[in-house]
Amino acid sequence: QVQLVESGGGLVQPGGSLRLSCAASVSILTINVMGWYRQAPGKERELVASITVGGSTNYADSVKGRFTISRDNTKNTVYLQMNRLKPEDTAVYYCNANSILWTYWGQGTQVTVSS
């Protein structure tokens, strides 16, 4: 089984920054796509950002220019740098690992943007 452990969430004021981390129990080079999703109360889970094994990235329009996804293959960790946070960014953020034959989810980390 692949374990994904998220960390870095917390409470920040609007305009602040956070960096989320997702540590995988296996080499992320064996995972086709790793991504960050989020789910706010009463809303559907949505893709925030993703990165392929080849390094290609994709972002939701709502976070372009503010969020950056990156990875450290040596540490088997994917990051989400979140800048200029807005109240509407408040959600539980989930790490996802997706390959051809399987997919795994982390337990989530809460991000709250409030004054």
C-alpha positions as CSV (number, residue, x, y, z in Angstrom):
1,Q,0.0,0.0,0.0
2,V,1.1,3.6,-0.7
3,Q,0.8,5.9,2.2
4,L,0.5,9.7,1.7
5,V,1.0,12.0,4.7
6,E,0.1,15.7,4.3
7,S,1.4,18.4,6.6
8,G,1.7,22.2,6.7
9,G,-1.9,23.2,7.0
10,G,-3.1,25.8,9.5
11,L,-4.8,29.1,10.1
12,V,-3.5,32.1,8.2
13,Q,-4.8,35.6,7.5
14,P,-5.8,36.7,4.1
15,G,-2.8,37.5,2.0
16,G,-0.6,35.1,3.9
17,S,1.3,32.0,2.7
18,L,1.5,28.3,3.6
19,R,3.5,25.4,2.2
20,L,1.9,22.0,2.2
21,S,3.9,18.8,2.0
22,C,2.9,15.4,0.9
23,A,5.3,12.6,1.8
24,A,4.9,9.3,0.0
25,S,6.0,5.9,1.3
26,V,7.3,4.9,-2.2
27,S,9.3,6.5,-4.8
28,I,7.2,9.2,-6.5
29,L,9.0,8.3,-9.7
30,T,6.7,5.2,-9.8
31,I,3.6,7.5,-9.7
32,N,2.3,8.9,-13.0
33,V,0.6,12.0,-11.5
34,M,0.6,13.5,-8.1
35,G,-1.8,16.2,-7.3
36,W,-3.4,18.4,-4.7
37,Y,-7.2,18.5,-4.3
38,R,-9.3,20.5,-1.9
39,Q,-12.8,20.3,-0.6
40,A,-14.7,23.1,1.1
41,P,-17.8,22.5,3.2
42,G,-20.8,21.9,1.0
43,K,-18.7,21.8,-2.2
44,E,-17.3,19.2,-4.5
45,R,-13.7,18.1,-4.3
46,E,-11.7,19.9,-6.9
47,L,-8.3,19.6,-8.4
48,V,-6.0,22.4,-7.4
49,A,-2.7,21.4,-9.0
50,S,-1.0,18.4,-10.4
51,I,2.5,17.3,-11.5
52,T,3.4,14.4,-13.7
53,V,6.4,12.1,-13.4
54,G,7.9,14.1,-16.3
55,G,7.5,17.4,-14.4
56,S,4.5,18.9,-16.3
57,T,2.2,20.9,-14.1
58,N,-1.4,21.9,-14.2
59,Y,-3.4,24.4,-12.1
60,A,-6.9,25.4,-11.5
61,D,-7.7,28.8,-12.9
62,S,-8.6,30.0,-9.4
63,V,-5.0,29.5,-8.1
64,K,-2.9,30.3,-11.1
65,G,-0.2,32.8,-10.3
66,R,-0.6,32.2,-6.5
67,F,0.1,28.5,-6.0
68,T,3.1,26.4,-7.1
69,I,3.4,22.6,-7.1
70,S,6.8,21.1,-6.9
71,R,8.5,17.9,-5.9
72,D,11.6,16.5,-4.4
73,N,12.2,13.0,-5.8
74,T,15.0,12.2,-3.3
75,K,12.6,12.9,-0.4
76,N,9.6,11.3,-2.2
77,T,7.7,14.5,-1.3
78,V,5.4,16.9,-3.3
79,Y,4.8,20.4,-2.1
80,L,2.2,23.1,-2.7
81,Q,3.3,26.6,-2.1
82,M,0.3,28.8,-1.5
83,N,0.7,32.6,-1.6
84,R,-1.7,35.5,-1.4
85,L,-4.2,33.3,0.3
86,K,-7.9,34.2,0.2
87,P,-10.8,33.2,2.4
88,E,-12.2,31.1,-0.5
89,D,-9.1,29.0,-0.3
90,T,-10.3,27.6,3.0
91,A,-10.7,23.8,2.6
92,V,-9.3,20.5,3.5
93,Y,-6.4,19.8,1.1
94,Y,-5.8,16.3,0.0
95,C,-2.7,14.7,-1.6
96,N,-3.4,12.2,-4.4
97,A,-1.2,9.7,-6.1
98,N,-2.5,8.3,-9.4
99,S,-1.0,5.6,-11.6
100,I,-2.4,3.4,-14.3
101,L,-3.5,0.6,-12.0
102,W,-4.2,2.4,-8.7
103,T,-4.8,5.6,-6.9
104,Y,-4.3,6.7,-3.3
105,W,-5.4,9.6,-1.1
106,G,-3.9,11.2,1.9
107,Q,-6.0,12.0,5.0
108,G,-6.1,15.7,4.3
109,T,-4.8,18.8,6.0
110,Q,-7.0,21.8,7.0
111,V,-6.2,25.2,5.6
112,T,-8.2,28.1,7.0
113,V,-7.8,31.6,5.7
114,S,-9.5,34.1,8.1
115,S,-8.9,37.3,9.8
